[in-house]
Structure formats: structure tokens, C-alpha cells
Amino acid sequence: MASEPFDKRTGWIWYDGAFVPWQDAQVHVLTHGLHYGSCVFEGERAYGGEIFKLDEHTTRLKESARLLDFEIPYSEAEINAACRELLAKQKLSDAYLRPVAWRGSDMMGVSAQANQIHLAIAAWEWPSYFDPAERLKGIRIGMAKYRRPDPQTAPSTSKAAGLYMICTISKHAAEREGYADALMLDWRGLVAECTGANIFFVKDGVIHTPLADAFLNGITRRTVIDLARRHGIEVVERAIQPEELESFDECFITGTAAEVTPVSEIAGRHYQPGPVTKTLFEDYMAEVQPKKATADAAA
């Protein structure tokens, strides 16, 4: 299943209010979202049949669209219901969900104010984002050539498809060099994030993470910060210079797909997955489990 092309799979996709066969969920080649990047999306995970932080993801999806100057024609409640119905129709328990909204093909050109806004949701089984064996010992990360843009040049708090162009370029380059991912700086030269995940460092038991002022403040990022503070672990959100990378003891990344993944190297700088990383890895995996299942297990 993992090697099967996504457009050749079977099942159902929720598309503009109806379930359509997977292979029939198509858009026209002159779709505005394809040509001009007027597209936003979410990445969500289901564990034990429940979608983790669904409300937060849907709120961010609607806000991302608003930042790109369009309104998704469905309420948050309707989108949440569609996600849950799709998960059940696909007969999935542990899965990845991808809601995506875009401007259609009614008009072609930079201005497309009359274009219909579409919304689709797909769901499929999702293995570990990184190789499981590699993940446990810590992944290796390279340095990206491109930088996260100044928020005054792009809507950096939106999960907009166009903002991932440099992420794809950077991850491809890193993989060709034998790395699993790439660390991106921001336009000021400060440490920002990886291509699809936020980054954290540990020094003397204190967590340090870049201020989310030039990149997406991830839902997993916020969850992990909360988990750390519940343990009494100090979390410092601040500007981090690249020169500081060698001074940290531990490093890990977070994201819906990556969850909590230890990092063993950033372009020749080495880290040892340690107690803070291990604690947050275990806490996060416990946090995402459905609360009813957790209660039943404890009974």
C-alpha cells in the first residue's frame, strides 16, 4: 500500500459535501490553486479512531483560507463532521487525514475573486514519517539553502501550499546528501524549523525553541510545550543563532506526521537522544491516544 501511487488507490474522498470514489476526486488542469498557489491544507492524525486536536486543525484551516483572502463555504462543525464520517467510511482507526481547500477554475489570472472555493478531505493509513529504526536512534538533518520568508512578504502563519515549495526543494536536497530532513533558517539568519516540523533543543535540562514569528506555530509544537511544562521542564522560546547549535545536548522535532522524533545530527553537529526527549516522546504518544481507551486500559 505504501508504494501504491496516491491517484491509483481505492476508497472514498469527501469532496464538496459528498463522498466520491477515490480515483474520481479530480480537479481541472486550469485550477487557480494549481497555478497561483491559492490553496491551504491541514495534516491530521487519527489514533484509535479519534482525530487528535481536530477542532484546532479545523480552526487553523479556516484561518489559513482567510489569510489567503477566501472563505471556505463550510462551518467548522460541518468540516469536523465530514472528517469523522470519512474516517468511519474508510474503516480506518490509525490514519492520516488531509483536508485541502482551493480556488477553482472559473477564472484564470492573478485575480480570481469569483472562483468557487472547493474543499476536499482524504484519509489513509500512515506509517512512521521517518524510518522506525532510524527514528529511535535519532534522525540526521542537513542545512537548507532556502530560508523562511519575512512575514511581511508572505502569510507565514497560514498553512498555505505555496509556502511549502522551498520545503520540498530543501528536503529533496537533504535526502540526496543522505539526510532525513533539513533545518531552515529564517530571513534574518536565525534558526527557524525543519521542512515540515518544528525544532527543539535541550541544554542543562532546559528546552530552547525558536520563537514562532516567521513560521507556523504547530499544533504539535504547542502540545509538546504544554506537556513539558506539566513536568516542570522549563521551556524558553527565543531567537536562536546557528552558532549555538553545537552547544545543545539534545535535539528533537515535532509535527503531526513526525510526532516527536529525536535528532542525532545537524550537518556534523551531534546530539544524544536523552531523558527530556524520551520523556516527551512517551508523553506525546500517551497524549494522542483516545481518552476512553486510556481510561479502559487503566481500569
C-alpha positions in Angstrom: 0.0 0.0 0.0 2.8 2.4 0.9 4.3 2.2 -2.7 0.9 2.5 -4.5 0.5 5.9 -6.2 -2.0 8.0 -4.4 -4.1 8.6 -7.5 -4.5 4.9 -8.1 -5.8 4.0 -4.6 -9.4 2.9 -3.9 -11.8 4.1 -1.3 -13.7 7.4 -0.8 -12.8 11.1 -0.6 -15.1 13.7 0.8 -15.4 16.4 -2.0 -17.5 19.5 -1.8 -20.1 17.9 0.5 -20.3 14.4 -1.0 -18.3 11.2 -0.9 -16.9 10.4 -4.3 -14.8 7.3 -5.3 -11.1 7.9 -4.6 -10.0 7.9 -8.3 -12.8 10.3 -9.3 -11.7 13.1 -6.9 -10.1 15.3 -9.6 -9.6 18.9 -10.5 -9.2 20.7 -13.8 -5.7 21.5 -15.1 -6.6 25.2 -15.1 -7.4 25.3 -11.4 -6.3 28.6 -9.9 -4.9 26.8 -6.8 -2.5 24.8 -9.0 -1.3 27.9 -11.0 -1.2 30.6 -8.3 -0.9 28.8 -5.0 -4.4 29.8 -3.7 -4.6 26.6 -1.7 -4.5 25.7 2.0 -4.5 22.4 3.8 -4.2 20.6 7.1 -2.4 17.4 8.2 -4.2 15.5 10.9 -3.7 12.2 12.7 -6.3 9.7 14.0 -5.3 7.3 16.8 -7.7 4.6 17.8 -10.4 6.0 15.6 -10.3 9.6 17.1 -8.7 12.5 15.3 -6.3 14.3 17.6 -6.9 18.0 18.1 -9.5 18.1 15.3 -11.1 21.3 16.5 -7.7 23.1 16.4 -6.8 21.8 13.0 -10.2 22.9 11.5 -9.9 26.4 13.1 -6.5 26.8 11.6 -7.7 25.6 8.2 -10.4 28.3 8.2 -8.0 30.9 9.3 -5.4 29.9 6.7 -8.0 30.4 4.0 -9.0 33.8 5.4 -5.3 34.9 5.3 -5.3 33.9 1.6 -8.4 36.0 1.1 -11.0 33.3 0.6 -13.7 31.8 2.8 -14.3 28.0 3.0 -18.0 27.5 2.4 -18.5 25.1 5.3 -18.6 25.7 9.0 -16.1 24.3 11.4 -18.8 21.9 12.7 -19.5 20.7 9.2 -15.8 20.1 8.4 -15.3 18.2 11.7 -18.3 16.0 11.0 -17.0 15.3 7.4 -13.6 14.3 8.8 -15.2 11.9 11.3 -17.6 10.4 8.7 -14.8 9.9 6.2 -12.6 8.1 8.8 -15.5 5.7 9.5 -16.4 5.2 5.8 -12.7 4.4 5.1 -12.8 1.9 8.0 -9.6 3.5 9.4 -8.5 3.6 13.0 -4.9 4.9 12.9 -4.7 7.2 9.9 -3.6 10.5 8.4 -6.2 13.0 7.2 -5.6 15.7 4.6 -8.3 18.5 4.3 -7.5 20.8 1.4 -9.3 23.9 0.2 -8.5 25.8 -3.0 -9.8 28.3 -5.6 -11.3 26.6 -8.6 -11.1 27.0 -12.4 -13.9 29.6 -13.0 -11.3 32.3 -13.9 -7.7 32.2 -14.9 -5.4 35.1 -13.9 -3.9 36.5 -10.7 -7.3 38.0 -9.7 -9.9 35.3 -9.3 -12.4 36.7 -6.9 -15.4 35.0 -8.4 -13.8 31.5 -8.4 -15.7 28.8 -6.5 -13.9 27.6 -3.3 -13.6 23.9 -3.1 -12.9 21.6 -0.1 -11.8 18.0 -0.1 -10.8 15.6 2.6 -8.8 12.4 2.1 -7.8 9.8 4.7 -5.4 6.9 4.6 -3.2 4.6 6.7 0.0 6.4 7.6 3.2 4.7 8.7 6.0 6.4 10.6 7.1 9.6 8.8 10.7 8.5 9.2 12.2 5.1 9.1 11.2 3.5 12.5 14.7 2.1 13.3 16.3 5.4 12.3 13.8 7.4 14.3 14.6 5.7 17.6 18.3 6.4 17.4 17.7 9.9 16.1 17.5 11.2 12.5 20.2 13.1 10.7 19.4 16.6 9.4 21.2 18.8 7.0 21.1 22.6 6.4 18.7 24.1 3.9 19.8 26.6 1.3 16.5 28.5 1.3 15.1 30.5 4.2 11.7 31.1 5.7 10.5 34.4 4.4 9.8 37.6 6.2 6.2 37.6 7.4 5.8 40.9 5.6 6.4 39.1 2.2 4.1 36.0 2.7 1.4 34.9 5.1 3.7 32.8 7.3 1.0 31.9 9.8 -1.1 30.3 7.1 -0.7 26.6 6.3 -0.6 27.6 2.6 0.5 25.2 -0.1 2.8 27.8 -1.7 4.9 28.2 1.4 5.9 24.5 1.1 7.7 25.0 -2.3 11.0 25.7 -0.7 10.4 22.9 1.8 10.2 20.4 -1.0 13.3 21.7 -2.6 15.2 21.7 0.7 14.1 18.2 1.7 15.0 16.7 -1.7 18.4 18.3 -1.5 18.9 16.9 2.1 17.8 13.4 1.1 20.3 13.4 -1.8 23.0 14.1 0.8 21.9 11.2 2.9 19.9 13.2 5.5 16.3 12.7 6.5 15.4 16.4 6.6 16.8 19.9 6.5 17.0 22.7 9.1 15.8 26.0 7.7 16.9 29.4 8.9 14.6 32.5 8.6 15.2 35.6 6.6 17.3 37.1 9.5 19.6 34.1 9.6 18.1 32.7 12.8 17.2 29.0 13.4 13.5 28.5 12.3 12.2 25.0 11.6 12.6 21.9 9.5 10.8 21.4 6.2 7.7 20.1 7.8 8.3 20.1 11.6 9.2 22.5 14.4 12.5 22.0 16.2 13.5 21.9 19.9 16.9 21.8 21.7 17.8 20.8 25.3 20.7 22.2 27.3 21.2 21.5 31.0 17.6 20.2 31.3 16.1 23.4 29.8 14.2 23.3 26.4 15.0 26.0 23.9 12.9 26.5 20.8 12.7 29.3 18.2 10.1 31.9 18.5 7.2 31.1 16.1 7.3 34.6 14.5 8.3 33.6 10.9 6.8 30.1 10.6 3.8 28.1 11.5 3.2 27.7 15.3 2.5 24.0 15.0 -0.3 22.3 16.9 2.1 19.5 17.9 4.6 22.2 19.0 2.1 23.8 21.3 1.1 20.4 22.7 4.7 19.4 23.5 5.4 22.7 25.2 2.4 22.1 27.4 3.5 18.6 28.2 6.9 19.8 29.1 5.6 22.5 31.4 3.3 19.9 33.1 6.5 18.1 34.0 8.1 21.3 35.4 10.5 21.4 32.5 11.4 25.0 31.6 10.7 26.0 28.0 12.4 29.1 26.6 11.0 30.4 23.3 13.7 32.7 21.9 15.9 33.7 18.9 18.5 31.0 18.3 21.6 31.7 16.4 23.1 28.9 14.1 26.3 29.3 16.1 24.6 27.9 19.2 23.7 24.5 17.6 26.9 22.9 18.8 26.1 23.9 22.4 23.0 21.8 22.9 22.8 18.4 24.5 19.6 17.0 22.9 17.5 17.9 19.9 14.1 16.7 18.6 11.5 17.8 16.1 7.7 17.8 16.3 4.8 17.7 13.9 1.6 15.9 13.1 3.4 13.5 10.9 6.8 13.4 12.7 5.1 13.3 16.2 8.2 13.6 18.5 11.3 12.5 16.7 14.8 12.6 18.2 17.6 14.2 16.2 21.1 12.8 16.3 22.9 15.2 13.9 22.5 18.5 12.3 25.1 18.9 9.5 28.0 17.5 11.5 26.8 18.6 15.0 25.9 15.6 17.1 23.3 15.1 19.8 22.4 12.2 22.0 18.6 11.4 22.5 18.4 12.0 26.2 15.9 12.0 29.1 14.0 15.1 28.1 13.4 13.9 24.6 12.5 10.4 25.8 10.0 11.8 28.4 8.3 14.0 25.8 8.2 11.2 23.2 6.5 8.9 25.7 4.2 11.6 27.0 3.1 12.7 23.5 2.3 9.1 22.4 0.2 8.8 25.5 -1.5 12.1 24.9 -2.7 11.3 21.4 -4.4 8.1 22.5 -8.2 8.3 22.8 -9.1 9.2 26.3 -11.8 6.4 26.5 -9.2 3.8 25.5 -6.8 5.2 28.1 -9.4 5.1 30.8 -10.4 1.5 29.9 -6.8 0.4 30.0 -6.3 1.9 33.4 -9.5 0.2 34.8 
